[in-house]
Amino acid sequence: MTHFSIQSIYIIDQQVSIIFQQNWFQEDIKELSQLILSTVSQHQIKEKIVGADRESLRFLWQRSEFILNFDCYSQSCWISAHDIASKTSISVLYKLLSTGISISSNV
């Protein structure tokens, strides 16, 4: 089992992007999502969508809905608001993630 670490977290265009230090595969997404969501206390998973090269988790947090997306081919991971009302909370979620997750200093 690989120990994953996060290289960087940033927000752009109301979307939180997460870059991992290591390359990952679709079978690693469960561990990656647990790493990310471990800092989001009292979140509730509403739906899991599995595709051929992409997986998404829709979750509820503080009365807002977000989607945690993973794209295997591009090694992309990002969180977006599920609806317009939730966009107002994306910056709060970003602050929580960026302060709660240990960022690796190895580049």
C-alpha positions in Angstrom: 0.0 0.0 0.0 1.4 3.4 -1.1 1.5 6.2 1.4 0.2 9.2 -0.5 1.1 12.8 0.2 -0.2 16.1 -1.2 2.2 18.4 -3.0 -0.1 21.4 -3.3 -3.7 22.6 -2.9 -4.9 25.8 -4.6 -8.1 27.5 -5.6 -8.9 28.9 -9.0 -12.2 29.8 -10.6 -14.1 28.6 -7.5 -12.6 25.1 -7.8 -10.1 23.5 -5.4 -7.3 21.6 -7.1 -5.2 19.0 -5.4 -1.9 17.7 -6.7 -0.4 14.6 -5.2 3.3 13.9 -4.8 3.0 10.4 -6.3 1.3 9.1 -9.4 -1.8 7.2 -8.6 -4.2 4.7 -10.2 -8.0 4.3 -10.1 -7.7 1.6 -7.4 -6.0 4.3 -5.1 -8.9 6.7 -5.2 -10.5 5.3 -2.0 -7.3 6.0 -0.1 -6.9 9.4 -1.7 -10.4 10.5 -1.0 -10.0 9.4 2.6 -6.9 11.5 2.9 -8.7 14.6 1.6 -11.9 14.2 3.4 -10.3 13.3 6.7 -10.0 17.0 7.5 -13.6 17.7 6.5 -15.4 16.9 9.8 -19.0 15.9 9.7 -19.2 15.5 5.9 -21.6 13.0 4.5 -21.1 11.1 1.2 -24.2 11.4 -0.9 -23.2 9.6 -4.1 -20.3 7.8 -5.7 -20.0 7.9 -9.5 -17.5 5.4 -11.1 -16.5 5.7 -14.7 -13.9 4.1 -16.9 -11.2 6.7 -16.1 -12.9 9.1 -13.7 -14.5 8.8 -10.2 -16.5 11.4 -8.3 -17.8 11.6 -4.8 -20.7 14.0 -4.1 -20.7 15.0 -0.4 -22.6 17.3 1.9 -20.7 19.6 4.3 -22.2 22.5 6.3 -25.4 22.5 4.2 -23.5 22.8 1.0 -22.9 20.1 -1.6 -19.5 19.5 -3.3 -18.1 17.0 -5.8 -14.6 15.5 -5.3 -13.4 14.5 -8.7 -10.6 12.2 -9.8 -9.4 11.8 -13.4 -6.9 9.0 -13.8 -5.5 9.8 -17.2 -4.6 13.4 -16.4 -3.8 12.7 -12.7 -6.2 15.4 -11.8 -8.1 15.9 -8.6 -10.4 18.8 -7.8 -13.4 19.8 -5.8 -16.2 21.8 -7.2 -19.5 23.1 -5.9 -22.5 20.9 -6.8 -24.8 23.9 -7.2 -24.8 27.7 -7.3 -25.7 28.0 -3.6 -22.7 25.9 -2.6 -20.3 28.1 -4.5 -20.3 30.6 -1.6 -18.8 27.9 0.7 -16.0 26.7 -1.6 -13.4 29.2 -0.2 -14.2 28.1 3.4 -13.7 24.5 2.3 -10.4 25.4 0.6 -9.2 27.1 3.8 -10.1 24.0 5.9 -8.3 21.7 3.4 -5.2 23.9 3.0 -4.7 24.2 6.8 -5.8 20.7 7.7 -3.8 18.6 5.3 -0.1 18.2 5.6 1.6 19.4 2.4 4.7 17.6 1.4 7.8 19.8 1.0 9.5 17.4 -1.4 9.2 18.5 -5.1 
